[in-house]
Amino acid sequence: MVSVWPEPVERVASFLREAGAEARIEEFAEGTPTAADAAAAVGCGLDQIVKSLVFVCDGRPVVALVPGDRRGDPRKVAQAVGASEARIAKADEVEGATGFTPGAVAPFPLPKVETIYLDRLLLGHPIVWAGAGSENHLVGLAPTELARLARAQTMDVVQADPYHFRGRLGGDEAEPKER
């Protein structure tokens, strides 16, 4: 039996095939809409999950790929693109810029996003897991492959301290669930 993936996941899979990427997409029935959910599903550390955060910088979308245990830093993103301000995008802005819904944002293909940053902390892992177009799909790949495929510039785009979780692992309500 041939499995049919949702259109956004197939878009990611097609992009990976065309790019000759060394990556694999996996489906998780329990869903992976937050970084904590994704880490639990994969069985990896929260710092191996890639959150694709969409910022609006002086009206244009910028994506920051950050570890699941960190918060993106709007000031660092604004400074990097020479913007006077940066804010987390609203749900409709996320979908308009990326073609993916919040909780399912893949780091590629993003034809409407010109600037993508990859936080250098992700480079410390042999494999990282990013959204693959739906809340039930993740793509696993080497961080260098992620940087290549996303056309991302590597830099520091996170706040200094990792999350300090209380109760249920994940409490990342202050930052969107884009993964």
N, C-alpha and C positions, 0 to 999 in steps of 0.2 A: 504494500500500500504506500502510495506517495503522499507525504505530508504537505499540506498547503499552508504556507505561512501568511499572516496578515500582510497587506500591501506594504506598510512601512518596513517590516522586517525583510521582505523580499527585496525592497529597494536597497537596504543595507547589504544583504547577501549578494546582490548583483554587483554593487560597487566593489565589494571585496573580491569577487571573482575577476572582474575586469582589471583590478589593480594587481592581481596576482599575489594577494595578501596571504601571509601566514597567520591565519586566525580561524577561530571556530565559534559558531553561534550555537548556543544551547537554549533549550526551552525549559522553563520551570513552572509547573502547574500552580504552585502556591503563590506565584507573583513576586516581583522584585521592584515595587514602586519607590522604595527608599533605599538608601545606601545600606542601612542595617539589614533590611530584608534581603537585599542582594548578597551581602556577605554571608548571611545565614544559609541562603539557598546554595551558594557555591561551596561554602565551607572554608572560606578564606578570611583573612583579617580585613577589618573595615578600611584599612589604609591601602588595600589592593583594589578597592572599588573606585571607579572613576565617575565622579559627578560631572555632568556636562551642564555648567551653569551659564545661563544667558543673562548678560548685563546689557543695559541700554546706556550707551555712552554718547552724550550730546546728540541723542536721537538715532544713533545707529547701533545695531546689535554686535556684540562681541561675546565670544564664548570662552570660558575659562574651564579647563579640565583639571579638576582638583581631587585629591584623595578623599575618600568617604569619611575620614575622621577629622577633616578640616573644614573650615569655612572659607569661602572665597572672600578676598579683600577688595571691596569696590574702589578704595583709594588707590591701591596698587594698579588695578586694571585701568582706571581713569588716567593715571599718570603714564602708564605704558603706551596708551593710544593718544596721549596729548589732549584728553578731554577735560572739560572743567568739572564734570560730574559723571558718576556712574551709579546706576541703581539696578537692582534685580528686576528682570523683566516680568511683566504680568503674564498670566497664562495665555491670553490671546496673542501677545507679542512673541512669546516663546514659539507657539505654533506657526505664526506668520513668518518668523525668521528662520526656523529650522525645518518646518514641515513635520515635526514630531510633537506629540502632546507632552505636557509636563508629566514626569514619571516614566517616560519612555524615550527621552531624547538620546539619540545616538550622536557620537562625535563626528560622524560623516555619513553620507555626503551632505554638506551644508552649503549649497550654491548661493544662498543669499547672505552668508556670513563671510566677510573678507578677513577678519582677524580672529585667530584662535590661539590661545595660550595654553600650554601644558605645564602644570606645576612640576618643578624639578624633583620633588619628593617621590613622584610616581616612578622615576627612573631607577629607584633602588630595589625594584622587584623584577623577578624574571618574567612574571605574567601579571597582567591587570585585567579587570573585568569592567566593561562599559555597557551602557544601554545599547540595545540593538533594534529599537523601533517600536517595541511594545513593553508593557509592564511584565510580560512573561518571558522575555528573551534578553540574553546578555551575550556579548562577544568577548571572548578571551584572546589576548594577544600580548606580545612583548611591548613594553612601553615605547621602545624605539620605533616599532612598527606603527603604533598608535600615532606617534608624532609625525611620521611620514605620511600616513593615510589622511590625517586631519589637517596636514599642512600647518602644523602648530609650531609656534616659537616657544622654546623652553625658557621659563623664568619663574621667579617666585611670585605667586599670585594668591597666597593664602595668608590668613591671619596667623600670628605667631604661635598661639597655643592650640593644641588639639582639643576636640570636644571633651567635656567632662560629663559623662552620661549619668543620669539618675534613673533608677527604675529600669524600665524596658530599654534595652539597647536600641539606640536610634534617635531618640528625642531631638531630631534635627528640624523641628517645626519652624525655627527661625529662618531657615534656608529652604528654598523650594526643593521639591522631590524629583528634580529633573534627572538626577543621577549622573 
